[in-house]
Amino acid sequence: MSESVDVVVIGAGAAGLMCAAVAGQRGQRVVLLDHASRLAEKIRISGGGRCNFTNIGTTWQQFLSANPAFCRSALANYTPDDFLTLVRSHGIAWHEKHKGQLFCDDSSEQIIDMLVAECDKGRVKRRMQAQVLALRQDGGRYAVDTQAGTLHADKLVIATGGMAIPQLGATDFGLKAARQFGLKIIEPRPALVPLTFDQAGWKPFAELSGLAVPVRLETGDGKRRGVFDEDLLFTHRGLSGPGILQISSYWEPATPIRIDLLPGRRLAQELVQRKQGSRQNLVTALGEVWPRRLAENWLQDRGIPPEQRLADTADRHLTQLADGAQPWTLTPSGTVGYKKAEVMRGGVDTRELDQKTMQARAMPRLYFIGEVVDVTGWLGGYNFQWAWASAVACGRALSA
């Protein structure tokens, strides 16, 4: 069976649903395709099931890209306030949780229902479990071959996301499509992901699994330097928690990360000053600034008896002990991979796309939006805001 429409959008996630809704409401005949059986699974699981749908502090500076300024236009033309206006119009209650992160009071299903309702307003046709067999050009139009037949469209939008969380159906379809049509790709890799360490070297710290501490994390330098004040979580294989997820997007393989285990304070100076007249042992002194488990582990890893008295420890030894924690410099062996990553870093090279429309410069009427593009936001709702903003820019352009 063959069908002719104005627009085919492939990928019924955050960006695809939004783009289809905007284009449909502006008079385009839109078909939205997805190979999965359910819509928007990443929205569904986001924020523990309450969807961290945006961040009110969003600027272009919270995004990584080989071409960092690319996202400025789309983000400026569709802001968190714009998305909040849509959320309010559907009666969805929300709250701010942490550092500008906005969540549904009830369920992420409300955001999905909202996007579906917006698509329905635009008379968007949805085709789930629609496996795309081939993409091709046919007489100046795009042909999308599926198991149910061929769709012919004037315009084609790729909104299939990245490779993060393959258990929800994530694939490299969008990257393959870009390569097929001659677009360059920035090497993809997992981002917002826990870091792992050499098993033997990490063994002394594996027993701290489950322990969380507030830290300052850094990696890289110059324009590629990342710095975050967030919690760090010890795991059996390495490090996780919000701080590690943030820094993972900046981390380059075989390079170190730097962890300040007592941000805003000078541990060496505090220990030396406290030493005078103190009857404390070292583990008790450190246990006043760190969790006791970390204090014990830190001393044992350095061969220092926890019961050693603070007053009996030379100033230079206290300084050495503290300097190792400010910063604690470690080199990860890798990440836990796409199965645990929240997003993919890299993707379609933004220099191949028009920043105002998301259209491929060398391929008229071919568009890429959302996570498949080399624009990766920080943890905390930024990647959803990029999905909404890039989708709206594209949706408007489709009907221009």
C-alpha positions in Angstrom: 0.0 0.0 0.0 1.4 3.4 -0.9 0.5 6.8 0.6 1.4 10.3 -0.2 1.8 13.0 2.6 3.6 16.2 3.2 5.8 15.1 6.1 7.1 11.8 7.5 8.6 12.0 11.0 10.5 8.9 12.0 10.7 8.5 15.8 7.8 9.0 18.2 9.8 10.2 21.2 9.9 13.7 22.7 11.3 15.5 19.6 9.3 13.5 17.1 5.9 13.9 18.9 6.5 17.7 19.3 7.6 18.2 15.7 4.7 16.3 14.3 2.2 18.2 16.5 3.6 21.6 15.4 3.7 20.7 11.7 0.3 19.2 11.8 -1.3 22.1 13.5 0.2 24.4 10.9 -1.5 22.6 8.1 0.9 19.8 7.1 -0.3 16.3 6.5 2.0 14.3 8.8 2.6 10.6 9.4 4.6 9.7 12.6 6.4 6.4 12.5 8.1 4.3 15.2 9.3 0.7 15.4 8.3 0.4 19.0 5.0 -0.7 20.3 4.6 2.1 22.8 5.2 5.9 22.5 7.9 7.8 24.2 9.4 5.3 26.5 12.2 7.6 27.5 9.7 10.2 28.6 7.8 7.5 30.6 10.9 6.5 32.7 12.4 10.0 33.1 12.7 11.5 36.5 11.7 8.3 38.3 8.4 8.3 36.4 7.6 12.0 36.9 9.5 13.3 33.9 12.1 16.1 34.4 10.6 17.8 31.4 12.7 21.0 31.4 15.0 23.3 33.3 14.1 26.9 33.9 17.7 27.9 33.9 18.4 26.6 30.3 20.9 28.5 28.2 23.1 27.4 25.3 26.0 27.1 27.8 24.6 23.9 29.4 25.1 22.0 26.1 28.1 20.2 24.6 28.8 20.1 20.9 31.6 20.3 18.4 29.8 23.5 17.4 28.6 24.9 20.7 26.8 27.9 19.4 24.5 25.9 17.1 21.8 25.3 19.6 21.4 29.0 20.5 18.8 29.9 17.9 16.4 27.0 18.6 16.7 27.4 22.4 16.1 31.2 22.2 13.0 30.7 20.0 11.4 28.1 22.2 12.1 28.5 25.9 11.3 26.6 29.1 8.5 29.2 29.7 7.1 28.4 26.3 6.9 24.7 27.2 5.5 25.6 30.6 2.7 27.5 28.9 1.8 24.3 27.0 2.0 22.2 30.2 -0.3 24.6 32.0 -2.8 24.6 29.2 -3.2 20.9 29.7 -3.8 21.3 33.4 -0.6 19.4 34.4 0.6 20.2 37.9 4.4 20.5 38.3 7.1 21.5 40.8 10.7 22.6 40.9 12.9 20.0 42.6 16.6 21.0 42.4 18.6 23.6 40.5 15.7 24.6 38.1 14.6 21.0 37.4 10.9 20.8 36.7 8.9 17.6 37.3 5.3 16.5 37.0 3.5 16.3 40.4 1.8 13.1 39.2 3.2 11.1 36.3 5.3 11.3 33.2 2.3 9.8 31.4 0.7 13.3 31.5 3.5 14.7 29.3 3.0 11.8 26.8 -0.8 12.3 26.8 -0.3 16.0 26.3 1.9 15.5 23.2 -0.5 12.9 21.8 -3.4 15.4 22.3 -1.3 18.0 20.5 -0.7 15.6 17.6 -4.4 14.8 17.5 -5.1 18.5 17.1 -2.9 18.5 14.1 -4.5 15.3 12.7 -1.2 13.5 12.8 -1.4 9.9 11.8 0.6 7.6 14.1 2.0 4.3 13.0 3.5 2.2 15.7 5.5 -1.0 15.2 6.3 0.4 11.8 9.7 -1.0 10.8 11.5 1.2 8.3 13.1 -1.1 5.7 14.7 1.6 3.5 14.9 5.4 2.9 15.3 6.7 -0.6 14.7 9.6 -2.9 12.0 9.0 -5.6 11.3 11.7 -8.2 12.4 14.6 -6.0 10.4 13.3 -2.9 11.4 10.9 -0.1 10.2 7.4 -0.1 10.0 5.5 3.2 9.6 1.7 2.7 7.9 -0.1 5.6 6.5 -3.5 6.1 3.1 -2.1 5.6 4.0 -0.3 2.3 5.7 2.9 1.1 5.1 6.4 2.3 6.0 9.2 -0.1 6.7 12.6 1.4 7.9 16.0 0.4 9.8 16.3 3.7 11.5 13.8 6.0 12.3 14.3 9.6 14.7 12.0 11.5 13.9 12.1 15.3 15.0 8.6 16.3 17.2 9.7 19.2 20.6 8.2 20.1 21.8 4.7 21.2 21.3 5.2 25.0 19.1 2.7 26.7 18.8 0.1 23.9 16.5 -2.0 26.2 13.9 0.6 25.4 14.4 0.3 21.7 17.2 2.8 21.1 19.2 2.1 17.9 21.7 3.8 15.6 19.0 4.3 12.9 19.4 8.0 12.8 23.1 7.9 12.4 22.8 5.4 9.5 20.2 7.6 7.8 22.6 10.6 8.1 25.5 8.6 6.6 23.3 7.3 3.8 22.5 10.9 2.7 26.2 12.0 3.0 26.1 13.8 6.3 29.1 13.7 8.7 28.9 12.3 12.1 30.6 13.3 15.3 31.8 10.1 17.0 29.0 9.0 19.3 29.5 7.6 22.8 27.6 7.2 26.1 27.0 10.4 28.1 25.4 11.1 31.5 26.8 7.7 32.5 28.5 6.0 35.5 32.3 5.6 35.2 34.2 2.4 35.9 37.7 1.7 37.1 40.2 -1.1 36.9 38.8 -3.9 39.0 42.0 -4.6 41.0 42.7 -0.9 41.6 39.1 -0.2 42.6 38.9 -3.1 45.1 39.7 -1.0 48.2 36.8 1.4 47.4 34.2 -1.2 46.3 33.3 -1.7 49.9 32.0 1.9 50.0 29.3 0.9 47.5 26.1 2.9 48.2 27.9 5.8 50.0 27.1 9.3 48.6 29.1 12.4 49.4 28.9 16.0 48.1 32.0 16.9 46.0 33.4 19.1 43.3 34.4 17.3 40.2 36.6 18.5 37.3 38.0 17.1 34.1 39.5 18.5 31.0 40.9 22.0 30.5 40.2 25.1 28.5 36.9 25.1 26.6 36.5 21.3 27.2 36.8 21.7 31.0 33.8 20.5 33.0 33.3 21.5 36.7 30.3 20.4 38.8 29.3 20.6 42.5 27.1 17.6 43.0 26.9 14.3 44.9 29.1 11.4 44.1 28.0 7.8 44.6 30.4 4.9 45.2 29.5 1.6 43.4 31.0 -1.8 43.2 32.5 -1.0 39.8 33.3 2.6 40.1 31.5 6.0 40.6 28.0 7.2 39.8 25.6 9.8 41.2 24.7 13.2 39.7 28.2 14.6 39.8 29.7 11.7 37.9 26.9 11.7 35.3 27.6 15.3 34.7 31.3 15.0 34.4 31.1 11.9 32.2 29.9 14.0 29.3 33.2 16.0 29.4 35.4 13.1 30.2 37.7 11.8 27.5 39.1 8.2 27.6 42.5 7.7 29.3 42.3 11.2 31.0 41.9 11.8 34.7 39.0 13.3 36.7 39.7 15.4 39.8 37.5 15.1 42.9 37.6 17.6 45.8 36.2 15.5 48.7 35.7 18.6 50.8 34.7 21.5 48.5 35.0 25.0 49.9 37.2 24.0 52.8 40.9 23.4 53.3 41.2 20.0 55.0 45.0 20.2 55.6 44.7 23.5 57.4 41.8 22.3 59.5 43.6 19.1 60.6 46.8 20.9 61.6 44.8 23.6 63.5 42.7 21.0 65.3 45.8 19.0 66.3 46.8 21.2 69.2 45.6 19.7 72.4 43.4 17.1 70.6 42.9 13.7 72.0 41.1 12.5 68.8 42.4 9.7 66.7 42.6 10.3 62.9 39.5 8.4 62.0 37.4 10.4 64.4 38.8 13.7 63.1 38.2 12.7 59.5 34.8 11.3 60.5 33.7 14.9 61.4 34.1 16.1 57.8 33.3 12.8 55.9 31.1 9.8 56.5 32.8 7.5 58.9 33.0 4.7 56.3 35.0 7.0 53.9 37.3 8.1 56.7 38.2 4.5 57.7 38.6 3.5 54.1 40.8 6.5 53.2 43.2 5.8 56.1 43.3 2.0 55.5 44.1 2.5 51.8 47.1 4.6 52.7 48.3 2.2 55.4 47.6 4.5 58.3 46.1 3.0 61.4 42.7 4.6 62.0 43.4 4.7 65.8 46.5 6.8 65.3 46.2 10.0 67.3 45.9 13.3 65.5 48.3 15.0 67.9 50.9 12.4 67.2 50.8 12.9 63.4 53.4 15.2 61.9 52.0 18.3 60.1 53.6 17.2 56.8 51.8 13.8 57.0 48.5 15.5 57.7 49.1 17.8 54.7 49.9 14.8 52.5 46.8 13.0 53.7 44.6 16.0 52.9 46.3 16.9 49.6 45.4 13.4 48.3 41.7 14.3 48.8 41.9 17.8 47.4 41.9 16.8 44.6 41.6 13.0 44.5 42.9 12.3 41.0 41.6 9.2 39.3 41.7 7.9 35.7 38.6 5.9 34.8 39.0 2.8 32.6 35.7 3.5 30.9 31.9 3.8 31.3 29.2 1.3 32.0 28.0 1.9 28.4 24.7 2.7 26.6 22.6 0.4 28.8 23.0 2.8 31.7 23.7 6.0 29.9 20.9 8.6 29.9 21.9 10.1 26.5 24.3 9.8 23.6 27.0 12.4 23.1 27.9 13.1 19.5 25.7 12.5 16.5 24.9 14.3 13.3 27.5 17.1 12.8 25.7 20.4 13.4 27.8 22.0 10.7 25.7 19.9 8.3 22.5 21.5 9.5 20.8 24.9 9.4 20.5 26.1 13.0 17.2 27.8 12.5 15.4 25.0 10.7 17.4 21.8 11.5 17.4 21.1 7.7 20.4 19.4 6.2 22.3 21.9 4.1 23.2 19.5 1.3 19.8 17.6 1.3 16.8 19.8 0.8 13.8 18.9 3.0 15.7 16.4 5.1 15.7 17.3 8.9 17.4 16.0 12.0 16.2 16.9 15.5 16.7 15.9 19.1 19.3 13.5 20.5 20.5 12.3 17.1 22.1 15.7 16.6 25.5 16.5 18.2 23.9 18.6 21.0 24.1 17.1 24.5 22.7 18.8 27.6 23.6 18.6 31.2 21.7 16.4 33.6 18.5 18.0 34.8 15.9 18.5 32.1 18.2 20.2 29.5 18.0 17.4 27.0 14.2 17.5 27.0 14.4 21.2 26.4 16.6 20.6 23.4 14.1 18.1 22.1 11.3 20.5 22.4 13.2 23.5 21.0 14.8 21.7 18.0 11.4 20.0 17.2 9.5 23.3 17.3 12.2 25.0 15.0 11.8 22.1 12.6 8.0 22.0 12.8 7.7 25.6 12.0 10.1 25.3 9.1 8.2 22.4 7.7 5.2 24.7 7.1 7.1 27.8 6.1 
